[in-house]
Amino acid sequence: MTRVLPEVDLEICRQKNAEKWRLYPPDVLPVWVADMDFEVAPAVREVLRNALERSDWGYPLDPRRSEIPEVFSERMERKFGWSLDPKRVEVMSEVVQAIYLALLQFSEPGDGVLVQTPIYPPFLQSVQETGRRLIEVPLVDSSDGYVLDLDLTRSSCTPEVKILLLCNPHNPTGRVFTSKELEALAGIALEHDLIVLSDEIHADLVYPGHAHTPFASLSPEIAKRTVTFYSASKAFNIAGLRCAVAAFGSENLQRRFCGIPRHARGGLSQPGLLATKAAWLEGESWLEDVLSLLRQNRDYVVSEFPKAISGISVHAPEATYLAWLNCADLHLKPSPYHHFLNKGRTGFSEGEAFGEPGRDFVRLNFATSKEVLSEVLTRCFSSIE
Ligand SMILES: Cc1ncc(COP(=O)(O)O)c(C=O)c1O
């Protein structure tokens, strides 16, 4: 497969049906939801083109026979040295759906769920909408970046707390928690008998100098209480195709999860299964190219935004194509998000949606061209003149 660097064609982007490009009027530059503006990997395009030519859109095979569990397990072993049994992998249509189901199956209404805020908004919604109790443990903004508050995590573990809902790598801060940090969290989970729901959807997007540790790989006893969620959707830019996996560290957890019958868990998308398999089997060199491009974009954002706008600060994300911009010193009203949208015609993700610690922040998605990033910077700068 030839290596083709992804390109951004704004004319094509503007024709897309994806919400990133549909939510705002055309004069707003959208840099919010976690879709990339790049073309997808050649291997993914090819498998979908071939399926289109065959009109291959019938019902998919039983997901267990789709080979996704085997392909996923082999990939986790290869990339992270994490051994898992493909029999313990369920294919789902989305990570968020799987998180909701896991909360319903592994806890009771009123039970506490620990969440490190600021956090990807569906974490907050899933806890609230299932009637569980949100126990926020804000990350600490240190000079070295965001760190876990282990003391607060420990002291928050009352007997009603049953679940740790972990996002690693972390959205929106881009932290890749070290194995030492995760071991400390694991110790708390063991001590307080917590089930850990570990969303690792951004693990393919880790920059050099950092290493992803799957939570379930820490030890066999931790694996037994962990469910890992993963998908090709972020790294391979195929979120609209709807395919994800949930990997269970024990048969018992899997059985409890599958207490919700297959049809109630939702059907699967044939294009999603095909694209995921192609991405995981044949997309690695494309991903490498994308990562080096994202790294350049990250470095541009981290150096140029604070330089041009002195009230903005940001810690370099260690993973993801998301930059968590602290705008507190700009004192923008009614909020940084609304200011930049109304006066700068730029559509960031709204910081407050990530929980109270995000009030003075916006999240920038830098998976786009340098030209777009430079235009975003010009617009933001002009809006505060
Ligand atoms: C941490 C995290 N989990 C889950 C998702 C969404 O996954 P899915 O579309 O499979 O529900 C995202 C999307 O940005 C995300 O950042």
The ligand as an SDF file (V2000), in Angstrom:
LIG
                    3D

 16 16  0  0  0  0  0  0  0  0999 V2000
  -12.6510    9.8590   25.3980 C   0  0  0  0  0  0  0  0  0  0  0  0
  -13.6480    9.5870   24.3090 C   0  0  0  0  0  0  0  0  0  0  0  0
  -14.4450    8.5050   24.4140 N   0  0  0  0  0  0  0  0  0  0  0  0
  -15.3510    8.2160   23.4630 C   0  0  0  0  0  0  0  0  0  0  0  0
  -15.4960    9.0190   22.3520 C   0  0  0  0  0  0  0  0  0  0  0  0
  -16.5440    8.7060   21.3510 C   0  0  0  0  0  0  0  0  0  0  0  0
  -16.5100    7.3820   20.9660 O   0  0  0  0  0  0  0  0  0  0  0  0
  -17.7430    6.7600   20.2040 P   0  0  0  0  0  0  0  0  0  0  0  0
  -18.0430    7.6500   19.0500 O   0  0  0  0  0  0  0  0  0  0  0  0
  -17.2810    5.3950   19.8230 O   0  0  0  0  0  0  0  0  0  0  0  0
  -18.8670    6.7310   21.1840 O   0  0  0  0  0  0  0  0  0  0  0  0
  -14.6860   10.1500   22.1990 C   0  0  0  0  0  0  0  0  0  0  0  0
  -14.8530   11.0380   21.0490 C   0  0  0  0  0  0  0  0  0  0  0  0
  -14.2760   12.0740   20.9310 O   0  0  0  0  0  0  0  0  0  0  0  0
  -13.7350   10.4330   23.2050 C   0  0  0  0  0  0  0  0  0  0  0  0
  -12.9210   11.4860   23.1180 O   0  0  0  0  0  0  0  0  0  0  0  0
  1  2  1  0
  2  3  1  0
  2 15  2  0
  3  4  2  0
  4  5  1  0
  5  6  1  0
  5 12  2  0
  6  7  1  0
  7  8  1  0
  8  9  2  0
  8 10  1  0
  8 11  1  0
 12 13  1  0
 12 15  1  0
 13 14  2  0
 15 16  1  0
M  END
$$$$
